[in-house]
Amino acid sequence: MRSSKVNALAIAVSSSASSLVMGGPISYGICQTSCNTVAGACHAAAGVAFEFSVFDAAAAPDVVLKCNEALGICSKTCAGMELFAPTP
């Protein structure tokens, strides 16, 4: 059950950036905030805190790594779409 919630949230993280394409620094900030909000929910569904910390990736639960990977994809998508798009 927990894994299916995490997978659904990971997909939401990686796809949330595509719905916020407008261009410019404000849109970029909104997009990144969206990524982080959904990533926080993904981590909560996995039963861990979403925080900035250094940890051994080999010791991390698989679901946490999936959340982190999805966050990276979402953030990269924001940077690619928002920073180089024309500002309306």
The first five atom37 places (N, CA, C, CB, O) and aatype in JSON, in Angstrom:
{
  "aatype": [12, 1, 15, 15, 11, 19, 2, 0, 10, 0, 9, 0, 19, 15, 15, 15, 0, 15, 15, 10, 19, 12, 7, 7, 14, 9, 15, 18, 7, 9, 4, 5, 16, 15, 4, 2, 16, 19, 0, 7, 0, 4, 8, 0, 0, 0, 7, 19, 0, 13, 6, 13, 15, 19, 13, 3, 0, 0, 0, 0, 14, 3, 19, 19, 10, 11, 4, 2, 6, 0, 10, 7, 9, 4, 15, 11, 16, 4, 0, 7, 12, 6, 10, 13, 0, 14, 16, 14],
  "atom_mask": [
    [1, 1, 1, 1, 1],
    [1, 1, 1, 1, 1],
    [1, 1, 1, 1, 1],
    [1, 1, 1, 1, 1],
    [1, 1, 1, 1, 1],
    [1, 1, 1, 1, 1],
    [1, 1, 1, 1, 1],
    [1, 1, 1, 1, 1],
    [1, 1, 1, 1, 1],
    [1, 1, 1, 1, 1],
    [1, 1, 1, 1, 1],
    [1, 1, 1, 1, 1],
    [1, 1, 1, 1, 1],
    [1, 1, 1, 1, 1],
    [1, 1, 1, 1, 1],
    [1, 1, 1, 1, 1],
    [1, 1, 1, 1, 1],
    [1, 1, 1, 1, 1],
    [1, 1, 1, 1, 1],
    [1, 1, 1, 1, 1],
    [1, 1, 1, 1, 1],
    [1, 1, 1, 1, 1],
    [1, 1, 1, 0, 1],
    [1, 1, 1, 0, 1],
    [1, 1, 1, 1, 1],
    [1, 1, 1, 1, 1],
    [1, 1, 1, 1, 1],
    [1, 1, 1, 1, 1],
    [1, 1, 1, 0, 1],
    [1, 1, 1, 1, 1],
    [1, 1, 1, 1, 1],
    [1, 1, 1, 1, 1],
    [1, 1, 1, 1, 1],
    [1, 1, 1, 1, 1],
    [1, 1, 1, 1, 1],
    [1, 1, 1, 1, 1],
    [1, 1, 1, 1, 1],
    [1, 1, 1, 1, 1],
    [1, 1, 1, 1, 1],
    [1, 1, 1, 0, 1],
    [1, 1, 1, 1, 1],
    [1, 1, 1, 1, 1],
    [1, 1, 1, 1, 1],
    [1, 1, 1, 1, 1],
    [1, 1, 1, 1, 1],
    [1, 1, 1, 1, 1],
    [1, 1, 1, 0, 1],
    [1, 1, 1, 1, 1],
    [1, 1, 1, 1, 1],
    [1, 1, 1, 1, 1],
    [1, 1, 1, 1, 1],
    [1, 1, 1, 1, 1],
    [1, 1, 1, 1, 1],
    [1, 1, 1, 1, 1],
    [1, 1, 1, 1, 1],
    [1, 1, 1, 1, 1],
    [1, 1, 1, 1, 1],
    [1, 1, 1, 1, 1],
    [1, 1, 1, 1, 1],
    [1, 1, 1, 1, 1],
    [1, 1, 1, 1, 1],
    [1, 1, 1, 1, 1],
    [1, 1, 1, 1, 1],
    [1, 1, 1, 1, 1],
    [1, 1, 1, 1, 1],
    [1, 1, 1, 1, 1],
    [1, 1, 1, 1, 1],
    [1, 1, 1, 1, 1],
    [1, 1, 1, 1, 1],
    [1, 1, 1, 1, 1],
    [1, 1, 1, 1, 1],
    [1, 1, 1, 0, 1],
    [1, 1, 1, 1, 1],
    [1, 1, 1, 1, 1],
    [1, 1, 1, 1, 1],
    [1, 1, 1, 1, 1],
    [1, 1, 1, 1, 1],
    [1, 1, 1, 1, 1],
    [1, 1, 1, 1, 1],
    [1, 1, 1, 0, 1],
    [1, 1, 1, 1, 1],
    [1, 1, 1, 1, 1],
    [1, 1, 1, 1, 1],
    [1, 1, 1, 1, 1],
    [1, 1, 1, 1, 1],
    [1, 1, 1, 1, 1],
    [1, 1, 1, 1, 1],
    [1, 1, 1, 1, 1]
  ],
  "atom_positions": [
    [[0.82, -1.19, 0.0], [0.0, 0.0, 0.0], [0.87, 1.25, 0.0], [-0.94, 0.0, 1.2], [0.65, 2.17, -0.8]],
    [[1.84, 1.29, 0.9], [2.7, 2.46, 1.0], [3.47, 2.67, -0.29], [3.66, 2.32, 2.19], [3.63, 3.8, -0.74]],
    [[3.96, 1.58, -0.91], [4.73, 1.69, -2.13], [3.9, 2.26, -3.27], [5.28, 0.33, -2.51], [4.42, 3.04, -4.08]],
    [[2.62, 1.88, -3.37], [1.79, 2.41, -4.45], [1.54, 3.91, -4.26], [0.45, 1.65, -4.52], [1.48, 4.65, -5.24]],
    [[1.39, 4.36, -3.01], [1.23, 5.79, -2.76], [2.49, 6.55, -3.15], [0.9, 6.05, -1.29], [2.43, 7.62, -3.76]],
    [[3.63, 5.99, -2.79], [4.91, 6.63, -3.1], [5.11, 6.69, -4.61], [6.08, 5.88, -2.42], [5.56, 7.71, -5.13]],
    [[4.8, 5.61, -5.32], [4.95, 5.61, -6.77], [4.05, 6.65, -7.41], [4.65, 4.22, -7.34], [4.46, 7.34, -8.34]],
    [[2.83, 6.76, -6.93], [1.9, 7.76, -7.48], [2.41, 9.17, -7.22], [0.49, 7.59, -6.87], [2.33, 10.03, -8.1]],
    [[2.94, 9.41, -6.03], [3.48, 10.73, -5.72], [4.76, 11.02, -6.5], [3.75, 10.84, -4.23], [5.0, 12.16, -6.89]],
    [[5.57, 9.99, -6.72], [6.79, 10.19, -7.51], [6.45, 10.58, -8.94], [7.65, 8.91, -7.5], [7.12, 11.43, -9.53]],
    [[5.42, 9.97, -9.49], [4.97, 10.33, -10.83], [4.44, 11.76, -10.83], [3.88, 9.35, -11.33], [4.69, 12.51, -11.77]],
    [[3.72, 12.12, -9.78], [3.19, 13.49, -9.69], [4.32, 14.5, -9.61], [2.27, 13.63, -8.48], [4.22, 15.58, -10.2]],
    [[5.39, 14.18, -8.89], [6.52, 15.09, -8.79], [7.14, 15.31, -10.16], [7.58, 14.55, -7.8], [7.41, 16.44, -10.56]],
    [[7.36, 14.22, -10.88], [8.04, 14.36, -12.16], [7.17, 14.99, -13.23], [8.51, 13.02, -12.63], [7.69, 15.51, -14.21]],
    [[5.84, 14.97, -13.05], [4.98, 15.56, -14.07], [4.43, 16.92, -13.66], [3.84, 14.63, -14.37], [3.8, 17.59, -14.48]],
    [[4.65, 17.35, -12.43], [4.07, 18.61, -11.99], [4.67, 19.81, -12.69], [4.24, 18.76, -10.5], [4.0, 20.83, -12.85]],
    [[5.9, 19.71, -13.12], [6.55, 20.83, -13.78], [5.9, 21.15, -15.12], [8.03, 20.54, -13.98], [5.85, 22.32, -15.52]],
    [[5.4, 20.15, -15.81], [4.89, 20.38, -17.15], [3.62, 21.24, -17.16], [4.61, 19.06, -17.82], [3.29, 21.82, -18.2]],
    [[2.92, 21.32, -16.05], [1.68, 22.1, -16.02], [1.91, 23.57, -15.68], [0.72, 21.5, -15.03], [0.96, 24.35, -15.66]],
    [[3.15, 23.96, -15.4], [3.43, 25.32, -14.95], [4.31, 26.11, -15.92], [4.07, 25.29, -13.61], [5.03, 27.02, -15.5]],
    [[4.27, 25.78, -17.2], [5.15, 26.44, -18.15], [4.63, 27.82, -18.5], [5.29, 25.59, -19.42], [3.58, 27.95, -19.13]],
    [[5.34, 28.86, -18.1], [5.02, 30.23, -18.46], [6.29, 30.99, -18.77], [4.23, 30.92, -17.34], [6.27, 31.92, -19.57]],
    [[7.38, 30.63, -18.16], [8.65, 31.27, -18.4], [8.95, 32.35, -17.37], [0.0, 0.0, 0.0], [8.05, 32.97, -16.81]],
    [[10.23, 32.54, -17.13], [10.68, 33.6, -16.24], [10.99, 33.12, -14.85], [0.0, 0.0, 0.0], [10.64, 32.0, -14.47]],
    [[11.66, 33.97, -14.06], [12.11, 33.58, -12.73], [10.97, 33.32, -11.74], [13.01, 34.63, -12.18], [11.11, 32.47, -10.86]],
    [[9.87, 34.04, -11.85], [8.76, 33.8, -10.92], [8.14, 32.43, -11.2], [7.69, 34.91, -11.04], [7.84, 31.68, -10.27]],
    [[7.95, 32.12, -12.47], [7.4, 30.82, -12.83], [8.35, 29.7, -12.42], [7.12, 30.75, -14.33], [7.91, 28.63, -12.0]],
    [[9.65, 29.95, -12.54], [10.64, 28.97, -12.11], [10.51, 28.69, -10.62], [12.06, 29.45, -12.44], [10.53, 27.53, -10.19]],
    [[10.37, 29.73, -9.83], [10.21, 29.55, -8.38], [8.93, 28.8, -8.04], [0.0, 0.0, 0.0], [8.93, 27.95, -7.15]],
    [[7.85, 29.1, -8.75], [6.59, 28.39, -8.52], [6.74, 26.92, -8.89], [5.45, 29.04, -9.34], [6.26, 26.04, -8.19]],
    [[7.41, 26.67, -10.0], [7.62, 25.3, -10.45], [8.45, 24.51, -9.43], [8.31, 25.28, -11.83], [8.1, 23.38, -9.09]],
    [[9.54, 25.1, -8.96], [10.39, 24.42, -7.98], [9.64, 24.19, -6.66], [11.67, 25.23, -7.72], [9.8, 23.14, -6.03]],
    [[8.83, 25.15, -6.26], [8.03, 24.99, -5.04], [7.06, 23.84, -5.2], [7.28, 26.29, -4.71], [6.84, 23.06, -4.27]],
    [[6.47, 23.74, -6.37], [5.56, 22.63, -6.65], [6.29, 21.3, -6.56], [4.92, 22.79, -8.04], [5.78, 20.35, -5.96]],
    [[7.46, 21.22, -7.14], [8.26, 19.99, -7.06], [8.55, 19.61, -5.61], [9.59, 20.16, -7.84], [8.38, 18.45, -5.22]],
    [[8.97, 20.59, -4.82], [9.33, 20.32, -3.43], [8.12, 19.96, -2.57], [10.03, 21.53, -2.83], [8.22, 19.14, -1.67]],
    [[6.98, 20.57, -2.86], [5.76, 20.26, -2.11], [5.33, 18.81, -2.35], [4.62, 21.21, -2.51], [5.01, 18.09, -1.4]],
    [[5.34, 18.41, -3.6], [4.94, 17.04, -3.91], [5.99, 16.05, -3.41], [4.74, 16.87, -5.43], [5.64, 14.95, -2.97]],
    [[7.27, 16.42, -3.46], [8.32, 15.56, -2.93], [8.17, 15.38, -1.42], [9.71, 16.14, -3.26], [8.39, 14.29, -0.89]],
    [[7.78, 16.45, -0.73], [7.52, 16.34, 0.7], [6.39, 15.37, 0.99], [0.0, 0.0, 0.0], [6.46, 14.59, 1.94]],
    [[5.34, 15.41, 0.17], [4.24, 14.46, 0.34], [4.69, 13.04, 0.02], [3.06, 14.85, -0.56], [4.25, 12.09, 0.67]],
    [[5.55, 12.91, -0.97], [6.08, 11.59, -1.33], [6.88, 11.01, -0.15], [6.97, 11.69, -2.59], [6.7, 9.84, 0.2]],
    [[7.74, 11.81, 0.44], [8.51, 11.36, 1.59], [7.59, 11.04, 2.78], [9.55, 12.42, 2.0], [7.82, 10.05, 3.49]],
    [[6.57, 11.86, 3.0], [5.64, 11.59, 4.1], [4.92, 10.27, 3.88], [4.62, 12.74, 4.22], [4.71, 9.52, 4.83]],
    [[4.53, 9.99, 2.64], [3.88, 8.71, 2.34], [4.82, 7.53, 2.59], [3.38, 8.69, 0.9], [4.38, 6.43, 2.9]],
    [[6.13, 7.79, 2.44], [7.12, 6.75, 2.7], [7.43, 6.63, 4.19], [8.4, 7.03, 1.93], [8.1, 5.7, 4.62]],
    [[6.92, 7.59, 4.98], [7.13, 7.53, 6.42], [8.43, 8.15, 6.89], [0.0, 0.0, 0.0], [8.91, 7.84, 7.98]],
    [[9.03, 9.03, 6.07], [10.27, 9.69, 6.45], [10.1, 11.19, 6.3], [11.46, 9.18, 5.6], [9.21, 11.66, 5.59]],
    [[10.96, 11.95, 6.97], [10.92, 13.41, 6.89], [11.61, 13.87, 5.62], [11.58, 14.05, 8.14], [12.63, 13.31, 5.22]],
    [[11.07, 14.89, 5.0], [11.68, 15.51, 3.82], [12.49, 16.69, 4.31], [10.61, 15.95, 2.76], [11.93, 17.72, 4.68]],
    [[13.8, 16.54, 4.33], [14.68, 17.59, 4.83], [16.0, 17.51, 4.09], [14.89, 17.45, 6.36], [16.31, 16.52, 3.44]],
    [[16.76, 18.57, 4.21], [18.07, 18.58, 3.59], [19.05, 17.9, 4.54], [18.52, 20.03, 3.24], [19.35, 18.43, 5.61]],
    [[19.53, 16.74, 4.15], [20.51, 16.05, 4.96], [21.36, 15.17, 4.06], [19.82, 15.21, 6.08], [20.94, 14.76, 2.98]],
    [[22.55, 14.89, 4.52], [23.45, 14.01, 3.79], [23.32, 12.63, 4.42], [24.93, 14.52, 3.82], [23.45, 12.48, 5.63]],
    [[23.06, 11.64, 3.59], [22.95, 10.29, 4.11], [23.57, 9.33, 3.11], [21.48, 9.92, 4.38], [23.8, 9.67, 1.95]],
    [[23.82, 8.15, 3.56], [24.38, 7.09, 2.73], [23.27, 6.54, 1.84], [25.02, 5.96, 3.59], [22.33, 5.93, 2.35]],
    [[23.36, 6.75, 0.55], [22.31, 6.31, -0.38], [22.1, 4.8, -0.33], [22.64, 6.74, -1.81], [21.0, 4.32, -0.56]],
    [[23.16, 4.05, -0.02], [23.03, 2.6, 0.04], [22.16, 2.18, 1.23], [24.41, 1.94, 0.14], [21.55, 1.11, 1.2]],
    [[22.11, 3.0, 2.27], [21.33, 2.67, 3.47], [19.92, 3.23, 3.41], [22.04, 3.2, 4.71], [19.09, 2.91, 4.25]],
    [[19.63, 4.07, 2.42], [18.31, 4.7, 2.32], [17.28, 3.69, 1.81], [18.36, 5.93, 1.39], [17.6, 2.85, 0.98]],
    [[16.05, 3.79, 2.32], [14.99, 2.92, 1.8], [14.76, 3.19, 0.31], [13.68, 3.12, 2.59], [14.92, 4.32, -0.16]],
    [[14.4, 2.16, -0.42], [14.2, 2.27, -1.86], [13.16, 3.34, -2.22], [13.77, 0.93, -2.43], [13.31, 4.05, -3.21]],
    [[12.1, 3.45, -1.41], [11.05, 4.43, -1.72], [11.57, 5.86, -1.6], [9.85, 4.23, -0.78], [11.14, 6.73, -2.35]],
    [[12.49, 6.1, -0.67], [13.08, 7.43, -0.52], [13.91, 7.76, -1.75], [13.94, 7.5, 0.77], [13.89, 8.9, -2.23]],
    [[14.64, 6.78, -2.25], [15.45, 7.01, -3.45], [14.55, 7.32, -4.65], [16.33, 5.79, -3.75], [14.91, 8.15, -5.49]],
    [[13.4, 6.67, -4.73], [12.45, 6.96, -5.82], [11.91, 8.38, -5.7], [11.29, 5.94, -5.81], [11.79, 9.09, -6.7]],
    [[11.58, 8.8, -4.49], [11.12, 10.18, -4.27], [12.19, 11.18, -4.68], [10.72, 10.4, -2.8], [11.9, 12.17, -5.34]],
    [[13.43, 10.91, -4.28], [14.54, 11.81, -4.59], [14.8, 11.87, -6.09], [15.8, 11.37, -3.85], [15.07, 12.93, -6.65]],
    [[14.71, 10.72, -6.74], [14.92, 10.67, -8.19], [13.83, 11.47, -8.92], [14.93, 9.21, -8.68], [14.13, 12.23, -9.84]],
    [[12.6, 11.3, -8.49], [11.5, 12.05, -9.1], [11.65, 13.55, -8.87], [10.15, 11.57, -8.54], [11.36, 14.34, -9.76]],
    [[12.11, 13.94, -7.69], [12.35, 15.36, -7.41], [13.43, 15.91, -8.33], [12.75, 15.56, -5.93], [13.31, 17.03, -8.83]],
    [[14.47, 15.14, -8.54], [15.53, 15.57, -9.45], [15.03, 15.77, -10.87], [0.0, 0.0, 0.0], [15.4, 16.73, -11.53]],
    [[14.19, 14.86, -11.33], [13.61, 14.97, -12.68], [12.73, 16.2, -12.77], [12.8, 13.7, -13.03], [12.79, 16.95, -13.76]],
    [[11.92, 16.42, -11.77], [11.02, 17.56, -11.76], [11.82, 18.87, -11.75], [10.08, 17.5, -10.54], [11.51, 19.78, -12.51]],
    [[12.83, 18.95, -10.91], [13.64, 20.17, -10.82], [14.38, 20.44, -12.12], [14.65, 20.05, -9.67], [14.48, 21.58, -12.55]],
    [[14.89, 19.38, -12.74], [15.58, 19.53, -14.02], [14.61, 20.01, -15.09], [16.23, 18.19, -14.44], [14.96, 20.84, -15.93]],
    [[13.39, 19.5, -15.06], [12.37, 19.92, -16.02], [12.03, 21.39, -15.82], [11.11, 19.05, -15.88], [11.89, 22.13, -16.8]],
    [[11.91, 21.82, -14.57], [11.65, 23.24, -14.3], [12.75, 24.11, -14.88], [11.52, 23.5, -12.78], [12.48, 25.11, -15.53]],
    [[13.97, 23.73, -14.64], [15.1, 24.52, -15.11], [15.11, 24.6, -16.63], [16.42, 23.95, -14.6], [15.37, 25.65, -17.2]],
    [[14.84, 23.49, -17.27], [14.86, 23.47, -18.73], [13.73, 24.27, -19.35], [0.0, 0.0, 0.0], [13.92, 24.92, -20.38]],
    [[12.57, 24.23, -18.75], [11.41, 24.9, -19.34], [11.28, 26.34, -18.89], [10.15, 24.15, -18.98], [10.93, 27.21, -19.69]],
    [[11.55, 26.62, -17.65], [11.3, 27.94, -17.1], [12.42, 28.94, -17.33], [11.05, 27.83, -15.65], [12.15, 30.09, -17.67]],
    [[13.65, 28.53, -17.17], [14.75, 29.47, -17.25], [15.05, 29.9, -18.69], [15.98, 28.87, -16.63], [15.6, 30.98, -18.92]],
    [[14.7, 29.06, -19.65], [15.02, 29.37, -21.05], [13.78, 29.74, -21.86], [15.72, 28.2, -21.69], [13.88, 29.99, -23.06]],
    [[12.62, 29.77, -21.22], [11.39, 30.15, -21.91], [11.24, 31.67, -21.88], [10.15, 29.46, -21.26], [11.76, 32.33, -20.97]],
    [[10.55, 32.21, -22.85], [10.34, 33.66, -22.82], [9.42, 34.06, -21.67], [9.76, 34.14, -24.15], [8.48, 33.34, -21.34]],
    [[9.7, 35.2, -21.07], [8.87, 35.7, -19.98], [7.67, 36.44, -20.57], [9.7, 36.64, -19.05], [7.84, 37.34, -21.39]],
    [[6.44, 36.06, -20.16], [5.26, 36.73, -20.73], [5.12, 38.15, -20.21], [4.0, 35.93, -20.4], [4.18, 38.85, -20.58]]
  ]
}
